[in-house]
Amino acid sequence: MNYSKLAFTDGIKAIQQRMGSRNTYERVEKMSFREGLTAVEANFIGQMDSFYIASYGENDFPYIQHRGGPQGFIKVIDNQTIGIVDFSGNRQYISVGNIAKNPRVSLILLSYPMQARLKVYAEAEIIEISDNPDLYDLLKPEDYKFRPERMLVFHIKAYDWNCPQHITPRYTEQEMLPMLQEQNEYVRKLEEEVRVLKSKLAGTTA
């Protein structure tokens, strides 16, 4: 796997040369070989509750779709393969239709709290649930209300981490809850201390 070698076409290299970054990225290309996902990527993917998928349509336009679910709904099958259960949604089937004609896709997995972004080139495979129930058992989320339609498996061809610049930290309600609980407990203790001090002052005045 070499993301830079796959991403940097001749036209892109020409722009890099003109803008003065080609020498740097030429070195990057020579150092970008990976055997597959490491524990770092697997752990990151396991924390995701959404991702973006770009597919290419018969209308010669790319199509970008947001896919969401419970945290951990994207499963790492092995170090070169990830997969999801494809939940029923608005039933337009644009991504699925595009993939049926052209399996090459790009994925963006973005963590706002960590200001981290993993980009992936992959070939997508559509698998019917009845064709591989064992895989469905592996991919299905637990304790989540959904209606499954199929499975999508992504065979990773290359991946890379993006620069964290310009990613504004954002937090979900679930991520904020521990911080709010800690703050509320601190306020409760302060209020109790104030109550005790007021009681003592009242006794002194009396």
N, C-alpha and C positions, 0 to 999 in steps of 0.2 A: 504494500500500500504506500503510495506517495501522493498526498493530496496536491502538493504544489505542482508536481509534474503533470498531473491530470488537469488541474485548473488553468495552468498558464499556457494558453495556446499561443501560436505565433503572433497573432494580433495583439494579445495582451502583453507579450514580451516586448513588442515594439513600443507600446505605450509606456511600459516600465523604463525602457531605454531612453525614451524622450524625456521622461519625468525624473530621471536620475536614480531610480531605485533598482535597476536591473542587476547590478553587481551584487547587491545584498540578496535579492531573491534567487539569483543563480546559486549562491552558496546555500540558501535555504533548501532548494531543490535537492542538492547533493546530500543533505542531512535529514531528509524527511521520511525515510523509509521506516515503516512500522509493520509488525507481523499481524497486528489486530488490536482489538480493544484491550486495555490494561485494567487493573483493578480500579484505577482512578476514574476512567471513563464509565466502567460498569457501575460504580457507586453513584456517580453523577446522574447517569440515566435512570437509576433506580429511585432517585429523589424527584424526578420530573412528574408534574401533573398535566403537562401539555407540551406540544411541539408544533412546528410548522412544516408542512410538506409542499414542495413545489414539483408539479408534474407538467408534462408538455402535451398539448392537445392537438387534435387533427386540424384545428383552426389556425395552427402555427403560432399560438399564443401560449405562454406559460400560465399555469394556474397555481395560486398559493392558497393553501387551506390550513386553518387552525384545527388541530385535533386535541381534545382534552379528555380527562378522566380522573380517577383517583390517583393519589401519589403512588408511584410504582407500577402504573398500568402498562408502561413500556417495559417489556421483559427482555433481558439479555439471554439469548438461547445458547450462544457460544461466543468466542471472541471475534467472530466475523459476522454474527447474525443477531438481529433484534426483531421483536415482533409485537403485535398488538391484536386484540380483538377489535374488529371494526363495528362500533356501535351503530344502531339505527339513528339517523339524524333527520335532515330535511329532505332526504330521498331524491336529491338531484343527481348524485352519483358521478359528479364531474371527475374527481380524482380517480375513482375506480375505473371509469371509462377511459380516461387518459392512460392509466397504467396498463389496461388490457391491450392497448395498441403500442405503447412505448413504456417499458418497465423502468427506465432510468429516471430517478428522482433525486432531489436534494432535500435534506432535512436540516432544520435549525432547532436545536434544543437550548433554551435560554433560561437561566436562573437570574432573576432580578436581585434577590438578596445577596447572592454570591458574586454578582456582576461577572458572570461567566457564560460563555456561549460556545457550544460545540456544533460544528458544521460537518455534515456527512454527505458523501456521494454514495448512492446505493442503487441496486436493482431490486425493485419490489415484486413480490410474488403474491398473487391472490389465491388463497386456499379456502375452500368451502369447509365448514365445520364438520359436516358429515364425512368428509374425505379423510380427516385426521383428528378424531376425537381426543387422542392422547395429547396432541399439541394444544388443543383447546383447553384441556384441563390445566396445562402449564401456563397458558396465557391469560385465562379468565381472571378478572379481579375478584377478590373476596369482599363480601359485605358492601356491594355497590349495586344500585338499581340500574339495570341497563337491559336493552334488548339486542342480542348479538345478531349480526347478519353474515359475517364472514371473518376471516383472519387475514391480516397483512403481515408478511414477513419481509424484512429488508436485509438483503445480502450486501454487506458493506464493502465498497470498493476502495474507499479512502475517507479519512476524517482529519480534522484539524481543529485546534482551539483558536477562536477569534480574540482580537484585542478587546479588553474590557472597557476601553474608552467609550464614553457617551452612553453607557448603560446606567440609567438612573435606578438606584435601589428602590424596590417596592416590596411590600410584604402582604401576604394573605392574612385573613382574619385568624386562621389557625396558627400562623407563625407569630402573630402579634400577641396571642393570648397569654403565653408564659411571661412575656415582658409586662403586660398589663397586670397580671396577677401579682407579680413581684412589686410593681409600683403601688397597687392597691393595698398590699400588705404593709408596705412602708408607710403609707398614709394612715392606715389603721393604727399602727404603733405610735405615730406622732400624735394622732388625735387622743389616744389613750394617755400619753404622757401629758398632754395639755390638760386633760380632764383631771388627772391626779394633781398637777401643779395648782390648778384653779381651786381644787378641794382644800389643799394645804393653805393656800393664800386666804381662803374664806375662813378657815379655822383660826389663822393667825389674827385676822382682822376682828373676828368676834372676841 
